[in-house]
Structures are given as C-alpha cells and as structure tokens.
Amino acid sequence: MSQTTIQVSKETRERLKKLGRKGQTYDEVIQNLIEISRKAMFFNELDRITDTEEFVPLDEK
C-alpha cells in the first residue's frame, strides 16, 4: 500500500492519539472515524426522510 504524509496540528495529533487504541495506527484511527461519519450521515439522511416524506404503512389493508 502506498502512503502519503498529511500535516495536522499537534493538537489534532494528540486528539487522534486519544481516540486510538494501543497498537492502532493513525491510519486505522482515521479509517474508523470515516466509517463512523459515514454511518452518522446515513442515519441523519434517514431522519430527514422520515421527517419530510410521507410514507404508507405496509401493514394497512
């Protein structure tokens, strides 16, 4: 896998350190954060849809 260098402030680096577990790389911490963000966006979109769209219940006859 090729790698790149990204610059972050020392404060950001320390915050990333606190989010990671022992032995976890910064790459793994960032990947976990991306996945959490992706899930949060999905659920936010579901909330928006249920708040703004009209649904027909499937159990109505």
PDB file of N, CA, C and O in Angstrom:
ATOM      1  N   MET A   1       0.852  -1.174   0.000  1.00  0.00           N
ATOM      2  CA  MET A   1       0.000   0.000   0.000  1.00  0.00           C
ATOM      3  C   MET A   1       0.897   1.236   0.000  1.00  0.00           C
ATOM      4  O   MET A   1       1.821   1.345   0.806  1.00  0.00           O
ATOM      5  N   SER A   2       0.616   2.158  -0.906  1.00  0.00           N
ATOM      6  CA  SER A   2       1.390   3.392  -0.909  1.00  0.00           C
ATOM      7  C   SER A   2       0.883   4.299   0.203  1.00  0.00           C
ATOM      8  O   SER A   2      -0.272   4.217   0.621  1.00  0.00           O
ATOM      9  N   GLN A   3       1.757   5.146   0.660  1.00  0.00           N
ATOM     10  CA  GLN A   3       1.413   6.037   1.761  1.00  0.00           C
ATOM     11  C   GLN A   3       1.704   7.472   1.379  1.00  0.00           C
ATOM     12  O   GLN A   3       2.468   7.755   0.456  1.00  0.00           O
ATOM     13  N   THR A   4       1.074   8.363   2.115  1.00  0.00           N
ATOM     14  CA  THR A   4       1.297   9.782   1.925  1.00  0.00           C
ATOM     15  C   THR A   4       1.439  10.428   3.294  1.00  0.00           C
ATOM     16  O   THR A   4       1.135   9.816   4.318  1.00  0.00           O
ATOM     17  N   THR A   5       1.887  11.627   3.301  1.00  0.00           N
ATOM     18  CA  THR A   5       2.019  12.376   4.538  1.00  0.00           C
ATOM     19  C   THR A   5       1.011  13.508   4.532  1.00  0.00           C
ATOM     20  O   THR A   5       0.905  14.254   3.559  1.00  0.00           O
ATOM     21  N   ILE A   6       0.274  13.632   5.621  1.00  0.00           N
ATOM     22  CA  ILE A   6      -0.635  14.775   5.759  1.00  0.00           C
ATOM     23  C   ILE A   6      -0.196  15.568   6.982  1.00  0.00           C
ATOM     24  O   ILE A   6       0.259  15.005   7.978  1.00  0.00           O
ATOM     25  N   GLN A   7      -0.337  16.856   6.889  1.00  0.00           N
ATOM     26  CA  GLN A   7       0.068  17.703   8.001  1.00  0.00           C
ATOM     27  C   GLN A   7      -1.152  18.024   8.853  1.00  0.00           C
ATOM     28  O   GLN A   7      -2.191  18.452   8.350  1.00  0.00           O
ATOM     29  N   VAL A   8      -1.000  17.808  10.145  1.00  0.00           N
ATOM     30  CA  VAL A   8      -2.030  18.179  11.106  1.00  0.00           C
ATOM     31  C   VAL A   8      -1.344  18.910  12.248  1.00  0.00           C
ATOM     32  O   VAL A   8      -0.143  18.762  12.477  1.00  0.00           O
ATOM     33  N   SER A   9      -2.127  19.693  12.949  1.00  0.00           N
ATOM     34  CA  SER A   9      -1.549  20.408  14.088  1.00  0.00           C
ATOM     35  C   SER A   9      -1.213  19.407  15.195  1.00  0.00           C
ATOM     36  O   SER A   9      -1.719  18.285  15.208  1.00  0.00           O
ATOM     37  N   LYS A  10      -0.366  19.827  16.109  1.00  0.00           N
ATOM     38  CA  LYS A  10      -0.024  18.962  17.243  1.00  0.00           C
ATOM     39  C   LYS A  10      -1.267  18.660  18.069  1.00  0.00           C
ATOM     40  O   LYS A  10      -1.409  17.559  18.600  1.00  0.00           O
ATOM     41  N   GLU A  11      -2.163  19.628  18.178  1.00  0.00           N
ATOM     42  CA  GLU A  11      -3.411  19.417  18.921  1.00  0.00           C
ATOM     43  C   GLU A  11      -4.238  18.307  18.265  1.00  0.00           C
ATOM     44  O   GLU A  11      -4.767  17.432  18.951  1.00  0.00           O
ATOM     45  N   THR A  12      -4.345  18.349  16.942  1.00  0.00           N
ATOM     46  CA  THR A  12      -5.099  17.315  16.224  1.00  0.00           C
ATOM     47  C   THR A  12      -4.442  15.954  16.404  1.00  0.00           C
ATOM     48  O   THR A  12      -5.130  14.956  16.618  1.00  0.00           O
ATOM     49  N   ARG A  13      -3.134  15.906  16.320  1.00  0.00           N
ATOM     50  CA  ARG A  13      -2.409  14.647  16.516  1.00  0.00           C
ATOM     51  C   ARG A  13      -2.679  14.079  17.904  1.00  0.00           C
ATOM     52  O   ARG A  13      -2.883  12.874  18.052  1.00  0.00           O
ATOM     53  N   GLU A  14      -2.681  14.924  18.907  1.00  0.00           N
ATOM     54  CA  GLU A  14      -2.949  14.468  20.278  1.00  0.00           C
ATOM     55  C   GLU A  14      -4.385  13.965  20.413  1.00  0.00           C
ATOM     56  O   GLU A  14      -4.641  12.977  21.101  1.00  0.00           O
ATOM     57  N   ARG A  15      -5.301  14.639  19.765  1.00  0.00           N
ATOM     58  CA  ARG A  15      -6.706  14.200  19.811  1.00  0.00           C
ATOM     59  C   ARG A  15      -6.879  12.852  19.118  1.00  0.00           C
ATOM     60  O   ARG A  15      -7.632  12.000  19.588  1.00  0.00           O
ATOM     61  N   LEU A  16      -6.179  12.660  17.997  1.00  0.00           N
ATOM     62  CA  LEU A  16      -6.218  11.362  17.310  1.00  0.00           C
ATOM     63  C   LEU A  16      -5.639  10.267  18.197  1.00  0.00           C
ATOM     64  O   LEU A  16      -6.175   9.161  18.257  1.00  0.00           O
ATOM     65  N   LYS A  17      -4.550  10.576  18.881  1.00  0.00           N
ATOM     66  CA  LYS A  17      -3.919   9.610  19.791  1.00  0.00           C
ATOM     67  C   LYS A  17      -4.907   9.138  20.847  1.00  0.00           C
ATOM     68  O   LYS A  17      -4.970   7.950  21.166  1.00  0.00           O
ATOM     69  N   LYS A  18      -5.678  10.077  21.388  1.00  0.00           N
ATOM     70  CA  LYS A  18      -6.641   9.740  22.436  1.00  0.00           C
ATOM     71  C   LYS A  18      -7.795   8.892  21.914  1.00  0.00           C
ATOM     72  O   LYS A  18      -8.410   8.144  22.674  1.00  0.00           O
ATOM     73  N   LEU A  19      -8.086   9.004  20.642  1.00  0.00           N
ATOM     74  CA  LEU A  19      -9.176   8.215  20.061  1.00  0.00           C
ATOM     75  C   LEU A  19      -8.743   6.792  19.723  1.00  0.00           C
ATOM     76  O   LEU A  19      -9.574   5.889  19.632  1.00  0.00           O
ATOM     77  N   GLY A  20      -7.452   6.599  19.539  1.00  0.00           N
ATOM     78  CA  GLY A  20      -6.954   5.287  19.144  1.00  0.00           C
ATOM     79  C   GLY A  20      -6.734   4.367  20.328  1.00  0.00           C
ATOM     80  O   GLY A  20      -6.678   4.794  21.481  1.00  0.00           O
ATOM     81  N   ARG A  21      -6.609   3.083  20.003  1.00  0.00           N
ATOM     82  CA  ARG A  21      -6.284   2.075  20.997  1.00  0.00           C
ATOM     83  C   ARG A  21      -4.799   1.739  20.886  1.00  0.00           C
ATOM     84  O   ARG A  21      -4.158   2.041  19.880  1.00  0.00           O
ATOM     85  N   LYS A  22      -4.269   1.120  21.914  1.00  0.00           N
ATOM     86  CA  LYS A  22      -2.857   0.744  21.922  1.00  0.00           C
ATOM     87  C   LYS A  22      -2.549  -0.128  20.708  1.00  0.00           C
ATOM     88  O   LYS A  22      -3.253  -1.100  20.434  1.00  0.00           O
ATOM     89  N   GLY A  23      -1.497   0.231  19.992  1.00  0.00           N
ATOM     90  CA  GLY A  23      -1.083  -0.529  18.827  1.00  0.00           C
ATOM     91  C   GLY A  23      -1.787  -0.143  17.538  1.00  0.00           C
ATOM     92  O   GLY A  23      -1.434  -0.631  16.465  1.00  0.00           O
ATOM     93  N   GLN A  24      -2.773   0.725  17.638  1.00  0.00           N
ATOM     94  CA  GLN A  24      -3.519   1.141  16.448  1.00  0.00           C
ATOM     95  C   GLN A  24      -2.765   2.272  15.744  1.00  0.00           C
ATOM     96  O   GLN A  24      -2.235   3.175  16.392  1.00  0.00           O
ATOM     97  N   THR A  25      -2.724   2.211  14.429  1.00  0.00           N
ATOM     98  CA  THR A  25      -2.045   3.255  13.666  1.00  0.00           C
ATOM     99  C   THR A  25      -2.981   4.449  13.469  1.00  0.00           C
ATOM    100  O   THR A  25      -4.196   4.346  13.639  1.00  0.00           O
ATOM    101  N   TYR A  26      -2.382   5.580  13.107  1.00  0.00           N
ATOM    102  CA  TYR A  26      -3.198   6.749  12.795  1.00  0.00           C
ATOM    103  C   TYR A  26      -4.123   6.446  11.614  1.00  0.00           C
ATOM    104  O   TYR A  26      -5.261   6.912  11.580  1.00  0.00           O
ATOM    105  N   ASP A  27      -3.640   5.677  10.661  1.00  0.00           N
ATOM    106  CA  ASP A  27      -4.453   5.303   9.514  1.00  0.00           C
ATOM    107  C   ASP A  27      -5.701   4.549   9.971  1.00  0.00           C
ATOM    108  O   ASP A  27      -6.800   4.815   9.485  1.00  0.00           O
ATOM    109  N   GLU A  28      -5.538   3.624  10.889  1.00  0.00           N
ATOM    110  CA  GLU A  28      -6.687   2.865  11.408  1.00  0.00           C
ATOM    111  C   GLU A  28      -7.653   3.765  12.166  1.00  0.00           C
ATOM    112  O   GLU A  28      -8.869   3.619  12.040  1.00  0.00           O
ATOM    113  N   VAL A  29      -7.122   4.689  12.950  1.00  0.00           N
ATOM    114  CA  VAL A  29      -7.977   5.625  13.692  1.00  0.00           C
ATOM    115  C   VAL A  29      -8.783   6.465  12.714  1.00  0.00           C
ATOM    116  O   VAL A  29      -9.988   6.642  12.891  1.00  0.00           O
ATOM    117  N   ILE A  30      -8.131   6.979  11.692  1.00  0.00           N
ATOM    118  CA  ILE A  30      -8.818   7.817  10.700  1.00  0.00           C
ATOM    119  C   ILE A  30      -9.848   7.003   9.933  1.00  0.00           C
ATOM    120  O   ILE A  30     -10.944   7.497   9.668  1.00  0.00           O
ATOM    121  N   GLN A  31      -9.520   5.763   9.567  1.00  0.00           N
ATOM    122  CA  GLN A  31     -10.492   4.912   8.875  1.00  0.00           C
ATOM    123  C   GLN A  31     -11.732   4.674   9.746  1.00  0.00           C
ATOM    124  O   GLN A  31     -12.858   4.699   9.249  1.00  0.00           O
ATOM    125  N   ASN A  32     -11.519   4.442  11.048  1.00  0.00           N
ATOM    126  CA  ASN A  32     -12.662   4.272  11.954  1.00  0.00           C
ATOM    127  C   ASN A  32     -13.511   5.530  12.024  1.00  0.00           C
ATOM    128  O   ASN A  32     -14.739   5.456  12.035  1.00  0.00           O
ATOM    129  N   LEU A  33     -12.858   6.684  12.072  1.00  0.00           N
ATOM    130  CA  LEU A  33     -13.598   7.950  12.112  1.00  0.00           C
ATOM    131  C   LEU A  33     -14.407   8.158  10.834  1.00  0.00           C
ATOM    132  O   LEU A  33     -15.533   8.653  10.882  1.00  0.00           O
ATOM    133  N   ILE A  34     -13.838   7.783   9.701  1.00  0.00           N
ATOM    134  CA  ILE A  34     -14.553   7.896   8.421  1.00  0.00           C
ATOM    135  C   ILE A  34     -15.786   6.998   8.435  1.00  0.00           C
ATOM    136  O   ILE A  34     -16.860   7.414   8.001  1.00  0.00           O
ATOM    137  N   GLU A  35     -15.641   5.780   8.928  1.00  0.00           N
ATOM    138  CA  GLU A  35     -16.772   4.842   8.987  1.00  0.00           C
ATOM    139  C   GLU A  35     -17.866   5.357   9.921  1.00  0.00           C
ATOM    140  O   GLU A  35     -19.051   5.268   9.600  1.00  0.00           O
ATOM    141  N   ILE A  36     -17.472   5.891  11.066  1.00  0.00           N
ATOM    142  CA  ILE A  36     -18.445   6.466  11.999  1.00  0.00           C
ATOM    143  C   ILE A  36     -19.169   7.627  11.345  1.00  0.00           C
ATOM    144  O   ILE A  36     -20.386   7.753  11.475  1.00  0.00           O
ATOM    145  N   SER A  37     -18.434   8.476  10.644  1.00  0.00           N
ATOM    146  CA  SER A  37     -19.033   9.619   9.956  1.00  0.00           C
ATOM    147  C   SER A  37     -20.002   9.166   8.871  1.00  0.00           C
ATOM    148  O   SER A  37     -21.081   9.738   8.719  1.00  0.00           O
ATOM    149  N   ARG A  38     -19.618   8.136   8.114  1.00  0.00           N
ATOM    150  CA  ARG A  38     -20.470   7.609   7.051  1.00  0.00           C
ATOM    151  C   ARG A  38     -21.782   7.082   7.619  1.00  0.00           C
ATOM    152  O   ARG A  38     -22.850   7.326   7.058  1.00  0.00           O
ATOM    153  N   LYS A  39     -21.701   6.356   8.738  1.00  0.00           N
ATOM    154  CA  LYS A  39     -22.914   5.836   9.381  1.00  0.00           C
ATOM    155  C   LYS A  39     -23.786   6.970   9.921  1.00  0.00           C
ATOM    156  O   LYS A  39     -25.010   6.928   9.796  1.00  0.00           O
ATOM    157  N   ALA A  40     -23.162   7.968  10.513  1.00  0.00           N
ATOM    158  CA  ALA A  40     -23.919   9.105  11.047  1.00  0.00           C
ATOM    159  C   ALA A  40     -24.646   9.837   9.924  1.00  0.00           C
ATOM    160  O   ALA A  40     -25.800  10.234  10.090  1.00  0.00           O
ATOM    161  N   MET A  41     -23.981  10.021   8.779  1.00  0.00           N
ATOM    162  CA  MET A  41     -24.630  10.686   7.642  1.00  0.00           C
ATOM    163  C   MET A  41     -25.817   9.858   7.142  1.00  0.00           C
ATOM    164  O   MET A  41     -26.855  10.414   6.784  1.00  0.00           O
ATOM    165  N   PHE A  42     -25.663   8.530   7.118  1.00  0.00           N
ATOM    166  CA  PHE A  42     -26.742   7.644   6.690  1.00  0.00           C
ATOM    167  C   PHE A  42     -27.956   7.809   7.604  1.00  0.00           C
ATOM    168  O   PHE A  42     -29.076   7.985   7.126  1.00  0.00           O
ATOM    169  N   PHE A  43     -27.733   7.751   8.928  1.00  0.00           N
ATOM    170  CA  PHE A  43     -28.851   7.872   9.862  1.00  0.00           C
ATOM    171  C   PHE A  43     -29.444   9.281   9.859  1.00  0.00           C
ATOM    172  O   PHE A  43     -30.651   9.436  10.046  1.00  0.00           O
ATOM    173  N   ASN A  44     -28.632  10.294   9.655  1.00  0.00           N
ATOM    174  CA  ASN A  44     -29.159  11.655   9.528  1.00  0.00           C
ATOM    175  C   ASN A  44     -30.062  11.768   8.301  1.00  0.00           C
ATOM    176  O   ASN A  44     -31.097  12.433   8.342  1.00  0.00           O
ATOM    177  N   GLU A  45     -29.662  11.114   7.210  1.00  0.00           N
ATOM    178  CA  GLU A  45     -30.491  11.122   5.999  1.00  0.00           C
ATOM    179  C   GLU A  45     -31.796  10.364   6.234  1.00  0.00           C
ATOM    180  O   GLU A  45     -32.850  10.796   5.767  1.00  0.00           O
ATOM    181  N   LEU A  46     -31.741   9.248   6.947  1.00  0.00           N
ATOM    182  CA  LEU A  46     -32.978   8.526   7.282  1.00  0.00           C
ATOM    183  C   LEU A  46     -33.905   9.412   8.107  1.00  0.00           C
ATOM    184  O   LEU A  46     -35.109   9.464   7.854  1.00  0.00           O
ATOM    185  N   ASP A  47     -33.347  10.104   9.089  1.00  0.00           N
ATOM    186  CA  ASP A  47     -34.155  11.015   9.914  1.00  0.00           C
ATOM    187  C   ASP A  47     -34.779  12.107   9.055  1.00  0.00           C
ATOM    188  O   ASP A  47     -35.952  12.439   9.222  1.00  0.00           O
ATOM    189  N   ARG A  48     -33.992  12.664   8.136  1.00  0.00           N
ATOM    190  CA  ARG A  48     -34.519  13.723   7.266  1.00  0.00           C
ATOM    191  C   ARG A  48     -35.664  13.184   6.412  1.00  0.00           C
ATOM    192  O   ARG A  48     -36.689  13.848   6.254  1.00  0.00           O
ATOM    193  N   ILE A  49     -35.494  11.994   5.866  1.00  0.00           N
ATOM    194  CA  ILE A  49     -36.541  11.405   5.024  1.00  0.00           C
ATOM    195  C   ILE A  49     -37.808  11.154   5.830  1.00  0.00           C
ATOM    196  O   ILE A  49     -38.907  11.481   5.380  1.00  0.00           O
ATOM    197  N   THR A  50     -37.662  10.578   7.014  1.00  0.00           N
ATOM    198  CA  THR A  50     -38.858  10.282   7.806  1.00  0.00           C
ATOM    199  C   THR A  50     -39.542  11.560   8.290  1.00  0.00           C
ATOM    200  O   THR A  50     -40.752  11.563   8.519  1.00  0.00           O
ATOM    201  N   ASP A  51     -38.785  12.637   8.448  1.00  0.00           N
ATOM    202  CA  ASP A  51     -39.375  13.906   8.870  1.00  0.00           C
ATOM    203  C   ASP A  51     -40.060  14.657   7.730  1.00  0.00           C
ATOM    204  O   ASP A  51     -40.982  15.435   7.973  1.00  0.00           O
ATOM    205  N   THR A  52     -39.622  14.432   6.489  1.00  0.00           N
ATOM    206  CA  THR A  52     -40.123  15.255   5.396  1.00  0.00           C
ATOM    207  C   THR A  52     -40.941  14.497   4.358  1.00  0.00           C
ATOM    208  O   THR A  52     -41.617  15.125   3.543  1.00  0.00           O
ATOM    209  N   GLU A  53     -40.900  13.183   4.362  1.00  0.00           N
ATOM    210  CA  GLU A  53     -41.608  12.405   3.345  1.00  0.00           C
ATOM    211  C   GLU A  53     -42.847  11.761   3.948  1.00  0.00           C
ATOM    212  O   GLU A  53     -42.938  11.550   5.158  1.00  0.00           O
ATOM    213  N   GLU A  54     -43.792  11.457   3.078  1.00  0.00           N
ATOM    214  CA  GLU A  54     -44.993  10.765   3.510  1.00  0.00           C
ATOM    215  C   GLU A  54     -44.852   9.290   3.146  1.00  0.00           C
ATOM    216  O   GLU A  54     -44.566   8.938   2.002  1.00  0.00           O
ATOM    217  N   PHE A  55     -45.061   8.435   4.151  1.00  0.00           N
ATOM    218  CA  PHE A  55     -44.930   7.016   3.932  1.00  0.00           C
ATOM    219  C   PHE A  55     -46.272   6.334   4.121  1.00  0.00           C
ATOM    220  O   PHE A  55     -47.108   6.786   4.903  1.00  0.00           O
ATOM    221  N   VAL A  56     -46.466   5.251   3.404  1.00  0.00           N
ATOM    222  CA  VAL A  56     -47.674   4.429   3.546  1.00  0.00           C
ATOM    223  C   VAL A  56     -47.260   3.185   4.309  1.00  0.00           C
ATOM    224  O   VAL A  56     -46.396   2.437   3.853  1.00  0.00           O
ATOM    225  N   PRO A  57     -47.874   2.954   5.475  1.00  0.00           N
ATOM    226  CA  PRO A  57     -47.516   1.759   6.243  1.00  0.00           C
ATOM    227  C   PRO A  57     -47.779   0.480   5.441  1.00  0.00           C
ATOM    228  O   PRO A  57     -48.777   0.393   4.727  1.00  0.00           O
ATOM    229  N   LEU A  58     -46.910  -0.486   5.553  1.00  0.00           N
ATOM    230  CA  LEU A  58     -47.051  -1.753   4.829  1.00  0.00           C
ATOM    231  C   LEU A  58     -48.116  -2.660   5.422  1.00  0.00           C
ATOM    232  O   LEU A  58     -48.618  -3.549   4.733  1.00  0.00           O
ATOM    233  N   ASP A  59     -48.471  -2.457   6.682  1.00  0.00           N
ATOM    234  CA  ASP A  59     -49.424  -3.352   7.325  1.00  0.00           C
ATOM    235  C   ASP A  59     -50.877  -2.894   7.189  1.00  0.00           C
ATOM    236  O   ASP A  59     -51.764  -3.553   7.732  1.00  0.00           O
ATOM    237  N   GLU A  60     -51.153  -1.803   6.495  1.00  0.00           N
ATOM    238  CA  GLU A  60     -52.530  -1.358   6.280  1.00  0.00           C
ATOM    239  C   GLU A  60     -53.195  -2.177   5.196  1.00  0.00           C
ATOM    240  O   GLU A  60     -52.557  -2.549   4.210  1.00  0.00           O
ATOM    241  N   LYS A  61     -54.474  -2.458   5.374  1.00  0.00           N
ATOM    242  CA  LYS A  61     -55.225  -3.211   4.359  1.00  0.00           C
ATOM    243  C   LYS A  61     -56.221  -2.324   3.671  1.00  0.00           C
ATOM    244  O   LYS A  61     -56.946  -2.780   2.787  1.00  0.00           O
TER     245      LYS A  61
END
